[in-house]
Amino acid sequence: MKHAQSPYDEAAAHRVTTSEKQTLHQVEHPILPIDLLFHTDIEPQELHDEIKKLNSDTSPGDDGITNRMIQAGGPKFEEILYEVFGTLWQHEIQPKAWQMSLMQPIYKGGDKSRADLASYRGIYLSSALAKLFEGILISRLTKFTETHNTLTENQLGTRPGRQIHDAIYCLTSLIQFNISQRGLATCVALCDSSTAFPSIHRGKLLSQLCKENIVGRMWKHLRERFHIVKVRVLHPRIPTTSSVNILRGVPEGSRLGPTLFGILVADLIHELRAQFPAATITHHGGVRWIGGILFVDDLCLISNKVRELQRMIHACQT
């Protein structure tokens, strides 16, 4: 309720509603041309490639369908599934059953109190068919973001070919460079976004997608994917008919989560670059901004000055 855009604040609620209406208008009347990835029909090869990528040993969601079942369906089943997915894509709808996820609480161990909810880690099980459809969406979305540099060079983990060891190498190389070439210390602050994906403001995310010209059928399917999110907790004392509506964030365990979060948080990197333009080094004849490295939702702020680093932290908090 203390959130600046809380629905309990009538003025803030009106601003959010107005903003969402403006966003929807922009989606219906986008800046042309619309990228073909967001409009053209799904190709059979796209579905075939995503089925081949499926991990056969994952647990099913609420519908009981497993990846192994999908892979064992054969060509005929794949044809039927292609018709279903094609229809969903064209009509910009998704089954209501895909809104439901199962949540298995796992005790973290140690001396943590079993009566404290914070002592448990939630493992989310979504519909295998929903995640397969997400695979098609994320493949198209990634092609767009890489072509148009939607995500920044400082973001790792949410971009193909950029993993955790790349982030570690960047940081250690920078520290060594500052010592050997510049004779300077390196001040670092490691920042973790608490409950990053669950805390995403959906209206702001939809607005940001539109701002990046991610519109058309893609925008509408992304909205459908997290417009209504329900969770049923797997516990012997909780009825199987009981579920909870999740009002914020993107679905836990969603394949879309990291990229959508990356698109939203890219604004933070742009803001830091604008406020701290001097945080650069010359590398191979070019100037690189090195004020921050972001691995999914873990941010590493970097500076040669303690006071500047403190201002960076303050900028992230505000």
N, C-alpha and C positions, 0 to 999 in steps of 0.2 A: 504493500500500500504506500510505501515511502518512495517508490519509483517515480521519477519525474513524469512518466507517461502512464501512471496508474489510472485505470478506468474509474476509480473513486474520485478523482479530481475532474470535475465536469469540464473545466476549461481545457485541460490537457486531453481529455477524451475527445472533445470537439476537434482539437487540432489534429489528433491522430486520424479520426474519421475523415476529416477534410483532406488530409494528405493521401489517404488510401483511395479516396474517390478520384483525386487528381492523377494518382498513379494508374488507376484502372483506365482513365481517359487516355493517358499516354500510351497504354498498352493497346487500346483499341484504335488509336491514331498514332502509330509509331513513326519515328524518323526513318524515312526510306533511304536505302533499301534494307529490308529485313534479311538477315543472314539465312541462307537456305537450310542450314542445320536446324533452325527453329520453326520451319514451316513444311518442308517436304516430307512425304510419307516415309515410314520406317521401311527399310529394305530387309528382305529375308536373310541376307548375309550378316546384317547387324545382330539379329536375334541368334543366328547360328554361332557367331563368334562369342557372344555373351554366355551362351549355354556351355560352350567349351571351357570357358574360364571358371565356371562354378566349382566351388570346393565341395566335393561329394560327401564329406563327413561332418557337415554342420547340422545342428538341431533344427527342427521345423518350428514354424510359428503356430498361431492359433488354429489354422486350417489343417495342420498335420501333414502338409505337403513338403517333401524333402527335395533337396537338390538332386539326390540320387534318382528319385522318381522322374524328375524332369529330364535328366540325361538318359534314362532308360526308355523314355517314351518313343524314341525312334523318329524317322522322317515324317510319318503321318501325324504324330502328335505335334511335332514342330510346325507343321503346316497349319494345324488347328490353332495353335498358340499364336502363330504369326497373324492369323485372321483376327483373333481376339485383341492382341496388342495393337494391331493396325486400326481397329475400330475405336479403341480407347483413345489412341493418339489423335485420330481425326475428329472425334467428338469432344475432345478435351475433358474427359471424365475418367474417374478411377473408382473401382469397387469400394463400397463402404467397409467391407471386410479387411481391406488393407490398412484401415485406420487403427486397428487393434494390434498391440504388441504384448507379448508375455514378458514378465520381469521376474527373474530368479534371483533373490537376494543371497549373496555369498558372504559369509562371515569372514572378516579380514584377519582374525586371529589375534595372537598376542594377549595382552591383558585388557583389551577393550571390552567394555560392558556390552553384553548381549542384549540388554534392554535399550541401548542407544541406537537409533536408526543410522547414525553416522558410522557405526561399527560394521556396516554392511556395504558391499559393492554390488550394484545391480547389473546383472547380465540380461540383455534384452534380446528377445527372439521375435523377429518379424516374419511376415509371410515371405516364403521363398520366391513366389511369383512377383510380389511387390519389389523385392530386391533385384530380381532379374530385369524388371522394367526399369528400375533405377539405373541399372548398368547401362542400358541404352541411352538414358538421359545424360548420365555422367560422361559417357564417351563423347557425345555430341557437345556437351557443355565444355569439356576439357579442350576439344579441338578449337572451340571459339576463344576461350580464355588465353590459350597459348598463341593463337594467331594474332589476337588484338592486344596482347600484353595486359590483360585485365588484372592479373596478379603481378606484384612487383618482383624484381630480381632478388629482393631481400627475404622473400617468402619461400621456405623450404617445407617439404612434407606434404603440401597441398598441390604440388606441381610434379609432373612425371619426370623421373630421372633425378630427383633431388631428395635425398634421404638424410637421416640423422647424422651419418658420418660426414656428410658434406658440411653441415652446420658446425660440427666439432672442428673440422679441418679449417674452416673459415676463421673461427675464433682463435685457435692456436697459431695459425699463420699470421694473423693480425698482431697478436701479442709479440711474437718473435720479430716481426717487421718493425714494430714500434721500438723495441729494445735495440735491435742491431742497426737499423737505418736512421732512426730519429732520436734515439736516446731518451725515449719517453716511457712513462708508465701507462698501463692500460686499466682504466676503471670500468668495471662491469657490474651490472645489476641484472639478476635473473628473475624475471617476473612470470608468474603463472596465473592464467585466467581461471579463477574458481568457477566451476560449472559452466564452462564456456558455451558448449552447444545448447544446453537446456536454458540458458539465459538470453539467447538471441531474441530480440524484439522482431516478431514476424512482419509487422507493418514496415519497419525500417528496412528489413532485408528485401522485401518486395519492391520498395522504393529504390533501393540501391541496384537491384537487378535491372529495373527499368532505366535507371540512370546510365548503366553500362550497355544499354540497348539490347539486353537479353529479354526479348519480348515474344509475341506470337504464341504459338502452341506451347513452346518451352516454358515461358513464364507462367502460363495457366496450369500446366502440369506440375510445376514446382510448387505453386500455391496449393493445388489440390493435395500434394503429398504431405504438407504439414498444416493445412488449414484446420483439420480436426485430428487430434492425436489422442488415442486412448490406450491405457495400460491396465493389464490384469496381473496382479501379483500372485505368483505361485507359492501358496502357503496352505498347509492342511486346515487352518482355521479360517481361511478366507473363502467364501463361496465362489464357485466357478462362474457364477452369473454376475459377480461384482467387478466393476471396472472404474477407473478414474480418468477424467478428462485432463489432459496436460495443456495448459493455456499459453505456455511460452515455449520458445525454442523449437528446434527441429527434432524429429524422432531419434531417440538414442539407437545407435547401431545402424543408422541409415548410411548408405554408401554416398549419399549426397552431402552429408554433414560437413566433412572437412573442406570441400570446395566452396560450399555456400558460406561457411564461416570465413574462409580465406577471402572471398569477394567482399564480405562485409568489413573485415578488419584491414583490408588494403588501404582504406581511407586513413587509418591510424598511421601507417607508414608514410603516406603522402603528407600528412599533417606534421609528422616529426621531421621530415625532410625540409618542409617549408619553414619550420621554426628553428631548425639547427642545420642550416646549409653548410656550415664550416666543417661538419664531421665527415671529412673526405680523405682519401689517399690517392696518390697517383700510381696507377698500376698499368704496366705495359703501354705507357703513353696516354692512357685515358684516366679520367677522374671518376672514382667510385665513391658513392655515399656509403659509409659503414657505421652509421649511428645506431643501427639495430638489425638483428637477425631474428626472424620469426619462424619457428618450426611448429606448424599447425597453430596451437594456442599458447605455446611457450615462447615468450619474448626475451631476448637478450639485448639489453641496452648497452652501448659502448661509447666511451669518451676518454679523452686524455686529461680531462679536468673534472674534479669532484663536484664542483658547483654546477657545471653544465649537466653532469649526470643526474644530479638532484632535480634540476629543472625538467629533464626528460621524464623522470619518474612522475613528477607533478603533472606534466602534460598528459601522460597516459591515464592518470587518475581522474582528470577532469574531462 
